[in-house]
């Protein structure tokens, strides 16, 4: 895949004129009005001078907050629709959203990487139970393609292949609280699981590293990371690299896992996130996504 200020002025005193309330001569009223005009002009002038000279005088926090949150014009948000099964399918990216030589496949739902069937070695962690559980949940979520948990509504997925690398793309509806909780959990992984050992089904030990991977500023919230697993499989050294990216749009989310033994193409991950978020927004607002992404996206 990522805001005119209202002016304030003192209210004019008002009150009913009564029999005991003297009426001011026109000249007195004119003088008062003229004085008020001069004071107002002076106040505006002083504000301009201080801003241009960098005097360091700032508005109070309350004033700043009021200016920020009270625009003079009211923006109308586009209405959104609950994600349907047809909508989730329409929101999926296509080959046109990815560069390079990615080929869309029909078998993505059955993809499972056996290198991820590992058991985390808890002995190496300072807080063994908490950290090892988080890392194990991460590996299991990657293998089962359910890092965000079970969707609460419609969902759809598709996949693309390029050499020994695969890109799995999912769109689904979730409960907001559960979705935000999962995003917080993902954000903790580069700290909790920055480096750990895992034992494969063949008994070999592999070293796993998890680091942050930046994403385009799209959607309402987003988080990306990259996992690298190094070790031995079938007697040969291997390095498995996977990008993981999640973007929340309202109560819906897109999830991308991209990589393999050929490495992870970070640009493809960013393309999928950026163009996919645009497609999901279009669907949520009742529009039909463009068949090809704009070159200005």
Buried (B, 14 or more C-beta within 10 A) or exposed (E): BEEEEEEEEEEEEEEEEEEEEEEEEEEEEEEEEEEEEEEEEEEEEEEEEEEEEEEEEEEEEEEEEBBEEEEEEEEEEEEBEEBEEEBBBBBBBBEEBBEEEBEBEEEBEEBEBEBBBBEBBBEEBEEEEEBBBBBBBBBBBBBEBBBBBEBBBBBBBBBBBBEEBBBBBBBBBBBEEBBBBBBEBBBEBBEBBEEBBBBBEEEBEBEBBBEEBEBBEBBBBBBBBBBBBEBBBEEEEBEBBBBBBBBBBBBBBBBBBBBBBBBBBBEBBBBBBBBBBBBBBBBBEEEEBEEEBEEEB
